[in-house]
């Protein structure tokens, strides 16, 4: 199990759910968590701010932390 915090909301998920991009209901959040997880390598935890754009070119910013 991995602990993920997105914009202050904490929840637990699995590595498989992150890789398959089915952590949350929003595809932008799934993609942001996957991008951060792919940069994690052997670290115990990682945190970053990731900005993504939706189909209407609206910028969405996510503060994400992942802990093993």
DRENDO-919119 format. One record per residue: residue in one letter; x, y, z of N, C-alpha, C in turn. Coordinates in pm, whole numbers, padded with zeros to 5 digits, always signed. Example, Ala and Ser with C-alpha at 12.3 -4.5 7.8 and 13.67 -1.06 7.14 Angstrom:
<recs>
A+01319-00569+00780+01230-00450+00780+01320-00330+00780 S+01285-00225+00708+01367-00106+00714+01290+00003+00787 
</recs>
This chain:
<recs>
X+00084-00119+00000+00000+00000+00000+00088+00125+00000 X+00041+00224-00069+00111+00351-00075+00015+00462-00031 X+00069+00558+00042-00011+00672+00085+00011+00785-00015 X-00099+00842-00065-00093+00950-00162-00170+01068-00104 X-00112+01188-00115-00179+01311-00074-00188+01400-00196 X-00311+01438-00234-00334+01527-00347-00409+01649-00296 X-00344+01766-00304-00403+01892-00258-00460+01881-00117 X-00388+01813-00029-00428+01803+00110-00520+01687+00145 X-00565+01611+00046-00653+01496+00069-00569+01369+00064 X-00570+01293+00174-00487+01174+00186-00570+01048+00163 X-00510+00951+00093-00575+00822+00073-00468+00717+00045 X-00507+00592+00056-00417+00480+00030-00454+00413-00101 X-00352+00369-00174-00373+00301-00301-00261+00198-00321 X-00266+00128-00431-00164+00029-00463-00081+00073-00583 X+00036+00012-00598+00121+00041-00713+00048+00006-00843 X-00024-00105-00841-00095-00149-00962-00199-00046-01006 X-00273+00010-00910-00374+00111-00944-00310+00236-01003 X-00191+00272-00952-00122+00389-01006-00077+00362-01149 X-00018+00247-01172+00032+00213-01306-00082+00203-01406 X-00196+00149-01364-00312+00136-01454-00395+00264-01460 X-00350+00367-01388-00415+00499-01387-00562+00491-01347 X-00590+00421-01239-00727+00413-01190-00734+00444-01040 X-00657+00545-01000-00653+00586-00859-00775+00671-00825 X-00807+00766-00909-00917+00858-00881-01017+00866-00994 X-01116+00951-00975-01220+00968-01077-01176+01059-01192 X-01079+01146-01166-01036+01244-01264-00912+01193-01338 X-00916+01193-01470-00802+01141-01547-00678+01229-01531 X-00695+01361-01509-00580+01448-01486-00508+01410-01358 X-00582+01381-01253-00520+01341-01126-00448+01207-01143 X-00511+01114-01212-00447+00984-01237-00315+01002-01312 X-00314+01086-01412-00193+01110-01491-00086+01178-01407 X-00123+01275-01325-00027+01346-01241+00036+01251-01139 X-00045+01166-01077+00008+01069-00980+00101+00972-01050 X+00065+00925-01169+00150+00832-01244+00284+00898-01281 X+00281+01023-01325+00405+01093-01361+00498+01103-01242 X+00443+01138-01127+00526+01149-01008+00578+01012-00964 X+00492+00911-00969+00532+00775-00931+00644+00724-01022 X+00639+00754-01151+00742+00706-01244+00878+00770-01216 X+00880+00884-01147+01006+00949-01110+01055+00909-00971 X+00983+00821-00905+01012+00787-00766+01134+00696-00751 X+01158+00605-00843+01268+00508-00841+01269+00434-00708 X+01378+00440-00632+01389+00366-00506+01367+00453-00383 X+01316+00573-00400+01296+00663-00287+01183+00613-00197 X+01187+00651-00071+01082+00616+00024+00959+00703+00001 X+00982+00826-00041+00871+00916-00068+00914+01026-00165 X+00816+01091-00223+00844+01198-00319+00728+01296-00317 X+00755+01422-00345+00651+01522-00350+00682+01624-00458 X+00577+01678-00519+00597+01775-00626+00466+01846-00657 X+00477+01956-00728+00361+02026-00782+00361+02003-00933 X+00251+01952-00983+00240+01920-01125+00123+01998-01185 X+00147+02060-01299+00042+02133-01370+00007+02060-01498 X-00122+02041-01521-00171+01977-01643-00283+02063-01701 X-00308+02045-01829-00415+02119-01897-00524+02022-01940 X-00649+02064-01928-00760+01980-01972-00791+02007-02118 X-00897+01948-02169-00931+01960-02312-00970+02102-02352 X-01006+02186-02254-01041+02326-02281-00924+02420-02256 X-00805+02361-02239-00680+02432-02212-00686+02514-02084 X-00758+02464-01985-00760+02523-01851-00651+02454-01769 X-00568+02534-01704-00457+02480-01627-00507+02434-01490 X-00466+02311-01452-00498+02255-01321-00366+02220-01253 X-00349+02264-01129-00226+02241-01054-00256+02148-00937 X-00171+02047-00920-00189+01947-00815-00062+01939-00731 X-00076+01951-00599+00033+01925-00506+00021+01779-00463 X+00121+01698-00496+00112+01554-00473+00231+01505-00393 X+00203+01417-00296+00307+01348-00221+00274+01199-00226 X+00378+01117-00244+00360+00972-00242+00461+00914-00143 X+00412+00830-00051+00497+00763+00047+00476+00614+00038 X+00585+00538+00044+00574+00391+00044+00535+00342+00181 
</recs>
